[in-house]
């Protein structure tokens, strides 16, 4: 039975043993493969992973092949077949002597306490929670209700996603750990993207992880979730959760993904990774962003500033994928300046029907007309069209939603990370990202975005009156022009119209 550490406040005196990334040993095959795959010092290599099952398999393969260490940082790890699959492989790695450090934001840990507390009971494992709730852990509403006086602190979350094996191969991008991020959900799935990384930039990512891991905003899981079970009982409970059920089934992998890559295990077995190469930098908001006393202070720490600086320096073209896109007046002005310099701007985001946060769509819809007036090309993902796009491997009749967060500048520079172009990413959440100077990676990201844009999205334009909007798509008989938000019910339209104006934009 899991109990609360105390209701009303966080524990005051908590031991947070300091630790750093472990340099890989000579026995690490992953380190050897990364080194032998690297063409020159100072270079970073990338393998884009647009296909969900490949991205999950890459994480499983790295966990199974790690020799020295596994460092993971996630906004969400769900207690579903995907979360249990990953946690089982973390346990197995720890049992063979790999040091495991797992850092999870505490917002969506509801229902997962036995998983996190159970994993922490194994040797070689530490689990820590970022910006935790004190109590009320049975539900999200209960968490906030028990901590109403701390809403300002708890409204800031760690949105980072990072996986590092043997301090030498990393995975970063937009995916959390849950079925829907890897095309494994029956009801709805996210079109997402992340990348496998080796080379120079991995050391930067390791320093970012260490900075979070040792920050005062992080608490050992056992200081927040106290159990009346001993370590052996916790381990047995964990084993029962992860060793029984659908997660035991092997992943079914297609021979190649939409970019022509095979499974990463083929490369690891061969001893050399097929990657594209360039220069890269990694950056993240400081953990202390969650303690900022004003939105202005938080924005001054934001990763979003780095990305918009890169966007504004473009000379010819900007291609952006952002599931939650709320540019605000300053963003509209920035894109207008780009168009004034004849920079082509293309943005892919969610439609109202595909957005899992419908109120966020209201914040975006306020700016559609201005963006179109300034010559920005807008595309909105269609949850019905994407079901017909076989290249994305959406299972069955599940609903498809966009979740990839990328930007390509002048077909040469790429941003990929956890950040949306919205107020929450700027002032409420911490974010992590990578900027790579790599034309080949840029080409691949644009190709993936175009697959969704051309085969699974609506293009927005003005109607003949020059004021109202139309959504343009194509079917087997040619162009289809819609004059209302597509794929939504009258109730959805009414609900957004009724509630949207009352939600502060800075909270979206």
Protein Blocks (a to p, Z undefined) as FASTA:
>chain_A
ZZdfbehiacfbdcddddddddddfklmklmmmmmmpmbghiacddddfbfklmmmmmmm
mmmmpmkbccdddfbdcdbfklmmmmmmmmmmmmnopacdddddfklmgoplmmmmmmmm
pghiacddehiafbhklbmklmmmmmmmmmmmmmpccfbdcddehhlaccedjbdcdfkl
nopafkbccdddddddedjklmmmmmmmmmmmmpmkbccfklmmccfbdfklmmmmmmmm
mmgcjklpccdddfbdfkopacfklmmmnopacddddddddddddfklmmpcbfklmmmm
pmklmmmmmmmmpmkbccdddfbacebjmlmmmmmmmmmnopacddddddfklpcblmlm
mmmmmmmmmmmmnopacddddfklmmmmmknopghjbdcddfbdcddehhlaccddjbdc
dfklmmmpccdddddddfklmmmmmmmmmmmmmmmcccddddfkomaccdddddfkbccd
dfbdehiafklmmmmmmmmmmpcfklZZ
